[in-house]
Amino acid sequence: MVEETSEQPDPDDLPSTIARSDAKAQRTYEKTLASAEEQYGDGERAHRTAFSALKHTHEKVGDHWEPKDGKGPSDPQAEGGRDTDRPTAGGVDANASKEHLMELARRLDVHGRSSMTKDELVDALRRANDRETRRAREDG
């Protein structure tokens, strides 16, 4: 018998950025989504809940999600809970160190990164991630 934690989600049932991510990201999203759908029904709220859970363990890098060095919320919206209406960083770990953000900016070839503040890096990474996601969807 296969343990529940080792089952792989069907990538066709996942958002494309998660389907391109590691198995843990896929399981985290799928299990949280299933639980949220039981509580809230199948809809936007359930999907937002699943993404919020994923942002506690993973960060968006380009067109996929990668494990974070430590667990915790990625931005003020994820910190606040259900009724929070704060800016979201779109999967960028805004709570990461500036050095970590600079490394991601280098990997994603963000121009002008060396003169950016931490907030500017977060915004530039969000835009770079969106660009890479669009490109992956067009190619795939």
Backbone as JSON Lines, residues from 0, in Angstrom:
{"i":0,"aa":"M","n":[0.85,-1.19,0.0],"ca":[0.0,0.0,0.0],"c":[0.88,1.24,0.0]}
{"i":1,"aa":"V","n":[0.56,2.21,-0.81],"ca":[1.31,3.46,-0.92],"c":[0.82,4.43,0.15]}
{"i":2,"aa":"E","n":[1.75,5.05,0.85],"ca":[1.36,6.04,1.84],"c":[0.77,7.25,1.14]}
{"i":3,"aa":"E","n":[-0.18,7.88,1.81],"ca":[-0.85,9.04,1.24],"c":[0.13,10.15,0.89]}
{"i":4,"aa":"T","n":[1.19,10.35,1.7],"ca":[2.12,11.43,1.47],"c":[2.99,11.21,0.25]}
{"i":5,"aa":"S","n":[3.05,9.97,-0.28],"ca":[3.9,9.73,-1.43],"c":[3.11,9.75,-2.74]}
{"i":6,"aa":"E","n":[1.81,9.89,-2.68],"ca":[1.01,9.95,-3.9],"c":[1.31,11.23,-4.66]}
{"i":7,"aa":"Q","n":[1.4,11.09,-5.97],"ca":[1.7,12.25,-6.8],"c":[0.4,12.8,-7.39]}
{"i":8,"aa":"P","n":[0.19,14.11,-7.27],"ca":[-0.98,14.72,-7.9],"c":[-0.88,14.62,-9.42]}
{"i":9,"aa":"D","n":[-2.0,14.64,-10.08],"ca":[-2.02,14.66,-11.54],"c":[-1.69,16.07,-12.0]}
{"i":10,"aa":"P","n":[-0.55,16.28,-12.68],"ca":[-0.15,17.63,-13.1],"c":[-1.2,18.33,-13.97]}
{"i":11,"aa":"D","n":[-2.04,17.56,-14.67],"ca":[-3.08,18.18,-15.5],"c":[-4.16,18.85,-14.66]}
{"i":12,"aa":"D","n":[-4.25,18.49,-13.38],"ca":[-5.25,19.07,-12.49],"c":[-4.72,20.25,-11.69]}
{"i":13,"aa":"L","n":[-3.46,20.61,-11.92],"ca":[-2.82,21.67,-11.15],"c":[-2.6,22.93,-11.99]}
{"i":14,"aa":"P","n":[-2.57,24.09,-11.34],"ca":[-2.15,25.29,-12.08],"c":[-0.77,25.03,-12.68]}
{"i":15,"aa":"S","n":[-0.5,25.62,-13.84],"ca":[0.73,25.3,-14.58],"c":[2.0,25.57,-13.8]}
{"i":16,"aa":"T","n":[2.03,26.64,-13.0],"ca":[3.25,26.93,-12.24],"c":[3.52,25.86,-11.2]}
{"i":17,"aa":"I","n":[2.48,25.28,-10.67],"ca":[2.64,24.23,-9.66],"c":[2.96,22.89,-10.33]}
{"i":18,"aa":"A","n":[2.39,22.65,-11.5],"ca":[2.69,21.43,-12.25],"c":[4.17,21.38,-12.63]}
{"i":19,"aa":"R","n":[4.81,22.53,-12.79],"ca":[6.24,22.59,-13.11],"c":[7.12,22.59,-11.86]}
{"i":20,"aa":"S","n":[6.54,22.41,-10.7],"ca":[7.25,22.49,-9.44],"c":[7.51,21.1,-8.86]}
{"i":21,"aa":"D","n":[8.23,21.07,-7.73],"ca":[8.55,19.78,-7.13],"c":[7.31,19.1,-6.54]}
{"i":22,"aa":"A","n":[7.47,17.83,-6.23],"ca":[6.35,17.02,-5.73],"c":[5.78,17.57,-4.43]}
{"i":23,"aa":"K","n":[6.63,18.1,-3.56],"ca":[6.13,18.64,-2.29],"c":[5.22,19.84,-2.53]}
{"i":24,"aa":"A","n":[5.59,20.71,-3.46],"ca":[4.74,21.86,-3.78],"c":[3.4,21.38,-4.31]}
{"i":25,"aa":"Q","n":[3.44,20.38,-5.17],"ca":[2.21,19.84,-5.74],"c":[1.31,19.23,-4.66]}
{"i":26,"aa":"R","n":[1.9,18.44,-3.77],"ca":[1.12,17.83,-2.69],"c":[0.55,18.87,-1.75]}
{"i":27,"aa":"T","n":[1.36,19.87,-1.39],"ca":[0.91,20.93,-0.48],"c":[-0.3,21.63,-1.06]}
{"i":28,"aa":"Y","n":[-0.2,22.01,-2.34],"ca":[-1.3,22.71,-2.98],"c":[-2.54,21.81,-3.05]}
{"i":29,"aa":"E","n":[-2.35,20.59,-3.53],"ca":[-3.48,19.69,-3.74],"c":[-4.2,19.35,-2.43]}
{"i":30,"aa":"K","n":[-3.45,19.04,-1.39],"ca":[-4.07,18.66,-0.11],"c":[-4.77,19.86,0.53]}
{"i":31,"aa":"T","n":[-4.16,21.04,0.45],"ca":[-4.8,22.23,1.02],"c":[-6.04,22.57,0.22]}
{"i":32,"aa":"L","n":[-5.97,22.44,-1.1],"ca":[-7.13,22.72,-1.94],"c":[-8.28,21.78,-1.6]}
{"i":33,"aa":"A","n":[-7.99,20.49,-1.44],"ca":[-9.05,19.53,-1.11],"c":[-9.71,19.89,0.22]}
{"i":34,"aa":"S","n":[-8.92,20.24,1.2],"ca":[-9.47,20.62,2.5],"c":[-10.28,21.91,2.4]}
{"i":35,"aa":"A","n":[-9.75,22.88,1.66],"ca":[-10.45,24.16,1.51],"c":[-11.75,23.99,0.73]}
{"i":36,"aa":"E","n":[-11.77,23.1,-0.25],"ca":[-13.0,22.86,-1.0],"c":[-14.08,22.23,-0.12]}
{"i":37,"aa":"E","n":[-13.65,21.38,0.83],"ca":[-14.62,20.81,1.77],"c":[-15.25,21.9,2.63]}
{"i":38,"aa":"Q","n":[-14.42,22.87,3.0],"ca":[-14.9,23.93,3.88],"c":[-15.62,25.05,3.13]}
{"i":39,"aa":"Y","n":[-15.07,25.47,2.0],"ca":[-15.58,26.65,1.29],"c":[-16.29,26.34,-0.02]}
{"i":40,"aa":"G","n":[-16.19,25.11,-0.51],"ca":[-16.73,24.78,-1.82],"c":[-15.67,25.01,-2.88]}
{"i":41,"aa":"D","n":[-15.98,24.55,-4.09],"ca":[-15.04,24.66,-5.2],"c":[-15.13,26.07,-5.76]}
{"i":42,"aa":"G","n":[-14.1,26.85,-5.58],"ca":[-14.12,28.22,-6.08],"c":[-12.86,28.97,-5.76]}
{"i":43,"aa":"E","n":[-12.91,30.26,-6.02],"ca":[-11.73,31.11,-5.87],"c":[-11.16,31.08,-4.45]}
{"i":44,"aa":"R","n":[-12.02,31.1,-3.45],"ca":[-11.54,31.12,-2.06],"c":[-10.72,29.88,-1.74]}
{"i":45,"aa":"A","n":[-11.15,28.73,-2.21],"ca":[-10.41,27.5,-1.97],"c":[-9.03,27.56,-2.64]}
{"i":46,"aa":"H","n":[-8.97,28.07,-3.86],"ca":[-7.69,28.18,-4.56],"c":[-6.78,29.2,-3.9]}
{"i":47,"aa":"R","n":[-7.32,30.31,-3.43],"ca":[-6.51,31.31,-2.72],"c":[-5.94,30.71,-1.44]}
{"i":48,"aa":"T","n":[-6.73,29.9,-0.76],"ca":[-6.28,29.24,0.47],"c":[-5.12,28.29,0.17]}
{"i":49,"aa":"A","n":[-5.24,27.53,-0.92],"ca":[-4.18,26.59,-1.29],"c":[-2.9,27.33,-1.67]}
{"i":50,"aa":"F","n":[-3.01,28.42,-2.41],"ca":[-1.83,29.21,-2.76],"c":[-1.2,29.8,-1.5]}
{"i":51,"aa":"S","n":[-2.02,30.25,-0.57],"ca":[-1.51,30.83,0.67],"c":[-0.69,29.8,1.45]}
{"i":52,"aa":"A","n":[-1.19,28.58,1.52],"ca":[-0.44,27.52,2.21],"c":[0.88,27.24,1.5]}
{"i":53,"aa":"L","n":[0.86,27.23,0.18],"ca":[2.07,26.97,-0.6],"c":[3.11,28.06,-0.34]}
{"i":54,"aa":"K","n":[2.66,29.3,-0.2],"ca":[3.59,30.42,0.02],"c":[4.3,30.35,1.37]}
{"i":55,"aa":"H","n":[3.84,29.49,2.26],"ca":[4.52,29.33,3.55],"c":[5.72,28.39,3.45]}
{"i":56,"aa":"T","n":[5.74,27.56,2.41],"ca":[6.84,26.59,2.27],"c":[7.65,26.78,0.99]}
{"i":57,"aa":"H","n":[7.08,27.49,0.01],"ca":[7.71,27.66,-1.29],"c":[7.66,29.13,-1.72]}
{"i":58,"aa":"E","n":[8.52,29.46,-2.68],"ca":[8.48,30.79,-3.28],"c":[8.49,30.61,-4.79]}
{"i":59,"aa":"K","n":[7.88,31.56,-5.48],"ca":[7.82,31.5,-6.92],"c":[9.13,32.01,-7.49]}
{"i":60,"aa":"V","n":[9.73,31.21,-8.36],"ca":[10.97,31.58,-9.03],"c":[10.76,31.31,-10.51]}
{"i":61,"aa":"G","n":[10.58,32.39,-11.26],"ca":[10.32,32.23,-12.69],"c":[8.96,31.61,-12.92]}
{"i":62,"aa":"D","n":[8.95,30.45,-13.57],"ca":[7.69,29.81,-13.95],"c":[7.29,28.65,-13.05]}
{"i":63,"aa":"H","n":[7.92,28.54,-11.86],"ca":[7.63,27.42,-10.96],"c":[7.87,27.85,-9.52]}
{"i":64,"aa":"W","n":[7.6,26.93,-8.59],"ca":[7.76,27.18,-7.15],"c":[8.92,26.35,-6.63]}
{"i":65,"aa":"E","n":[9.76,26.96,-5.79],"ca":[10.9,26.28,-5.18],"c":[10.78,26.34,-3.67]}
{"i":66,"aa":"P","n":[11.29,25.31,-2.97],"ca":[11.22,25.33,-1.5],"c":[11.99,26.53,-0.93]}
{"i":67,"aa":"K","n":[11.42,27.12,0.12],"ca":[12.09,28.21,0.82],"c":[13.06,27.62,1.83]}
{"i":68,"aa":"D","n":[14.02,28.44,2.26],"ca":[14.97,27.99,3.27],"c":[14.29,27.75,4.61]}
{"i":69,"aa":"G","n":[13.27,28.53,4.92],"ca":[12.55,28.37,6.17],"c":[11.07,28.56,5.94]}
{"i":70,"aa":"K","n":[10.28,27.98,6.81],"ca":[8.83,28.1,6.69],"c":[8.36,29.45,7.21]}
{"i":71,"aa":"G","n":[7.27,29.92,6.66],"ca":[6.67,31.15,7.14],"c":[6.02,31.92,6.0]}
{"i":72,"aa":"P","n":[5.21,32.9,6.34],"ca":[4.5,33.66,5.32],"c":[5.48,34.43,4.42]}
{"i":73,"aa":"S","n":[5.09,34.6,3.16],"ca":[5.98,35.23,2.19],"c":[5.77,36.73,2.06]}
{"i":74,"aa":"D","n":[4.64,37.23,2.51],"ca":[4.36,38.65,2.36],"c":[3.29,39.08,3.36]}
{"i":75,"aa":"P","n":[3.03,40.38,3.48],"ca":[2.05,40.85,4.47],"c":[0.65,40.24,4.3]}
{"i":76,"aa":"Q","n":[0.23,39.97,3.08],"ca":[-1.08,39.36,2.86],"c":[-1.12,37.95,3.46]}
{"i":77,"aa":"A","n":[-0.07,37.18,3.23],"ca":[-0.03,35.81,3.76],"c":[0.08,35.8,5.28]}
{"i":78,"aa":"E","n":[0.67,36.84,5.86],"ca":[0.79,36.93,7.31],"c":[-0.56,37.18,7.98]}
{"i":79,"aa":"G","n":[-1.46,37.88,7.29],"ca":[-2.65,38.39,7.93],"c":[-3.84,37.48,8.03]}
{"i":80,"aa":"G","n":[-3.94,36.48,7.21],"ca":[-5.09,35.6,7.28],"c":[-6.22,36.0,6.35]}
{"i":81,"aa":"R","n":[-7.35,35.37,6.55],"ca":[-8.48,35.42,5.63],"c":[-9.01,36.82,5.32]}
{"i":82,"aa":"D","n":[-9.2,37.64,6.32],"ca":[-9.82,38.94,6.09],"c":[-8.82,40.06,5.86]}
{"i":83,"aa":"T","n":[-7.57,39.7,5.6],"ca":[-6.54,40.7,5.38],"c":[-6.62,41.22,3.96]}
{"i":84,"aa":"D","n":[-6.4,42.51,3.81],"ca":[-6.36,43.12,2.49],"c":[-5.09,43.94,2.38]}
{"i":85,"aa":"R","n":[-3.98,43.24,2.27],"ca":[-2.67,43.87,2.16],"c":[-2.06,43.49,0.81]}
{"i":86,"aa":"P","n":[-1.02,44.21,0.41],"ca":[-0.39,43.86,-0.88],"c":[0.21,42.46,-0.83]}
{"i":87,"aa":"T","n":[0.12,41.78,-1.95],"ca":[0.74,40.47,-2.1],"c":[1.95,40.62,-3.01]}
{"i":88,"aa":"A","n":[2.94,39.78,-2.8],"ca":[4.14,39.82,-3.63],"c":[4.08,38.77,-4.74]}
{"i":89,"aa":"G","n":[2.92,38.15,-4.93],"ca":[2.75,37.21,-6.03],"c":[3.62,35.97,-5.94]}
{"i":90,"aa":"G","n":[3.93,35.52,-4.75],"ca":[4.75,34.33,-4.58],"c":[6.2,34.61,-4.29]}
{"i":91,"aa":"V","n":[6.64,35.87,-4.47],"ca":[8.01,36.24,-4.1],"c":[8.07,36.28,-2.58]}
{"i":92,"aa":"D","n":[9.12,35.72,-2.01],"ca":[9.26,35.73,-0.55],"c":[9.79,37.1,-0.12]}
{"i":93,"aa":"A","n":[8.87,38.04,0.09],"ca":[9.23,39.4,0.47],"c":[9.9,39.46,1.83]}
{"i":94,"aa":"N","n":[9.79,38.4,2.62],"ca":[10.42,38.35,3.93],"c":[11.84,37.77,3.87]}
{"i":95,"aa":"A","n":[12.29,37.37,2.69],"ca":[13.64,36.84,2.54],"c":[14.66,37.97,2.64]}
{"i":96,"aa":"S","n":[15.9,37.61,2.83],"ca":[16.96,38.62,2.91],"c":[17.17,39.28,1.55]}
{"i":97,"aa":"K","n":[17.72,40.48,1.6],"ca":[18.02,41.18,0.34],"c":[19.02,40.38,-0.48]}
{"i":98,"aa":"E","n":[19.96,39.71,0.18],"ca":[20.95,38.9,-0.52],"c":[20.27,37.76,-1.29]}
{"i":99,"aa":"H","n":[19.3,37.13,-0.65],"ca":[18.57,36.05,-1.33],"c":[17.81,36.6,-2.54]}
{"i":100,"aa":"L","n":[17.16,37.73,-2.36],"ca":[16.42,38.34,-3.47],"c":[17.37,38.73,-4.6]}
{"i":101,"aa":"M","n":[18.55,39.23,-4.26],"ca":[19.55,39.58,-5.28],"c":[19.96,38.33,-6.07]}
{"i":102,"aa":"E","n":[20.14,37.21,-5.39],"ca":[20.51,35.96,-6.08],"c":[19.4,35.54,-7.05]}
{"i":103,"aa":"L","n":[18.16,35.62,-6.61],"ca":[17.05,35.28,-7.52],"c":[17.0,36.25,-8.7]}
{"i":104,"aa":"A","n":[17.22,37.52,-8.42],"ca":[17.22,38.53,-9.49],"c":[18.33,38.22,-10.5]}
{"i":105,"aa":"R","n":[19.48,37.77,-10.02],"ca":[20.57,37.38,-10.92],"c":[20.14,36.19,-11.77]}
{"i":106,"aa":"R","n":[19.55,35.18,-11.13],"ca":[19.1,34.0,-11.86],"c":[18.07,34.32,-12.93]}
{"i":107,"aa":"L","n":[17.21,35.31,-12.63],"ca":[16.15,35.69,-13.57],"c":[16.56,36.84,-14.48]}
{"i":108,"aa":"D","n":[17.83,37.24,-14.4],"ca":[18.4,38.29,-15.24],"c":[17.61,39.6,-15.14]}
{"i":109,"aa":"V","n":[17.34,40.03,-13.91],"ca":[16.66,41.3,-13.67],"c":[17.68,42.41,-13.83]}
{"i":110,"aa":"H","n":[17.47,43.28,-14.79],"ca":[18.4,44.37,-15.07],"c":[18.27,45.47,-14.03]}
{"i":111,"aa":"G","n":[19.39,46.04,-13.63],"ca":[19.39,47.13,-12.66],"c":[19.3,46.67,-11.22]}
{"i":112,"aa":"R","n":[19.41,45.37,-10.99],"ca":[19.21,44.82,-9.64],"c":[20.2,45.36,-8.62]}
{"i":113,"aa":"S","n":[21.42,45.68,-9.04],"ca":[22.45,46.08,-8.07],"c":[22.13,47.41,-7.39]}
{"i":114,"aa":"S","n":[21.29,48.23,-8.02],"ca":[20.96,49.53,-7.41],"c":[19.56,49.55,-6.8]}
{"i":115,"aa":"M","n":[18.89,48.4,-6.74],"ca":[17.52,48.35,-6.24],"c":[17.46,48.19,-4.72]}
{"i":116,"aa":"T","n":[16.42,48.78,-4.14],"ca":[16.12,48.54,-2.73],"c":[15.46,47.16,-2.62]}
{"i":117,"aa":"K","n":[15.28,46.69,-1.41],"ca":[14.63,45.39,-1.21],"c":[13.21,45.4,-1.78]}
{"i":118,"aa":"D","n":[12.44,46.45,-1.53],"ca":[11.08,46.53,-2.07],"c":[11.08,46.56,-3.59]}
{"i":119,"aa":"E","n":[12.04,47.25,-4.18],"ca":[12.14,47.28,-5.65],"c":[12.51,45.91,-6.2]}
{"i":120,"aa":"L","n":[13.37,45.18,-5.49],"ca":[13.71,43.81,-5.91],"c":[12.49,42.91,-5.88]}
{"i":121,"aa":"V","n":[11.69,43.0,-4.82],"ca":[10.48,42.18,-4.72],"c":[9.57,42.46,-5.9]}
{"i":122,"aa":"D","n":[9.36,43.73,-6.21],"ca":[8.49,44.09,-7.33],"c":[9.07,43.62,-8.67]}
{"i":123,"aa":"A","n":[10.38,43.8,-8.85],"ca":[11.03,43.37,-10.09],"c":[10.97,41.85,-10.24]}
{"i":124,"aa":"L","n":[11.13,41.12,-9.14],"ca":[11.03,39.66,-9.18],"c":[9.61,39.22,-9.51]}
{"i":125,"aa":"R","n":[8.63,39.9,-8.93],"ca":[7.23,39.57,-9.25],"c":[6.99,39.72,-10.75]}
{"i":126,"aa":"R","n":[7.45,40.83,-11.32],"ca":[7.27,41.05,-12.76],"c":[8.04,40.01,-13.58]}
{"i":127,"aa":"A","n":[9.26,39.67,-13.15],"ca":[10.05,38.66,-13.87],"c":[9.37,37.29,-13.8]}
{"i":128,"aa":"N","n":[8.83,36.95,-12.64],"ca":[8.09,35.69,-12.51],"c":[6.89,35.67,-13.44]}
{"i":129,"aa":"D","n":[6.14,36.76,-13.47],"ca":[4.97,36.83,-14.36],"c":[5.39,36.66,-15.82]}
{"i":130,"aa":"R","n":[6.49,37.29,-16.2],"ca":[7.0,37.2,-17.57],"c":[7.38,35.75,-17.9]}
{"i":131,"aa":"E","n":[8.11,35.1,-16.98],"ca":[8.52,33.71,-17.21],"c":[7.32,32.76,-17.27]}
{"i":132,"aa":"T","n":[6.33,33.01,-16.44],"ca":[5.12,32.18,-16.46],"c":[4.39,32.33,-17.79]}
{"i":133,"aa":"R","n":[4.24,33.57,-18.25],"ca":[3.59,33.79,-19.56],"c":[4.35,33.06,-20.65]}
{"i":134,"aa":"R","n":[5.68,33.17,-20.63],"ca":[6.51,32.53,-21.64],"c":[6.35,31.0,-21.61]}
{"i":135,"aa":"A","n":[6.32,30.43,-20.42],"ca":[6.17,28.98,-20.29],"c":[4.81,28.52,-20.79]}
{"i":136,"aa":"R","n":[3.77,29.3,-20.52],"ca":[2.43,28.93,-20.98],"c":[2.32,29.02,-22.48]}
{"i":137,"aa":"E","n":[2.98,29.99,-23.08],"ca":[2.97,30.13,-24.53],"c":[3.71,28.98,-25.2]}
{"i":138,"aa":"D","n":[4.82,28.55,-24.58],"ca":[5.64,27.47,-25.15],"c":[5.03,26.1,-24.9]}
{"i":139,"aa":"G","n":[4.23,25.99,-23.82],"ca":[3.73,24.68,-23.42],"c":[2.39,24.45,-23.91]}
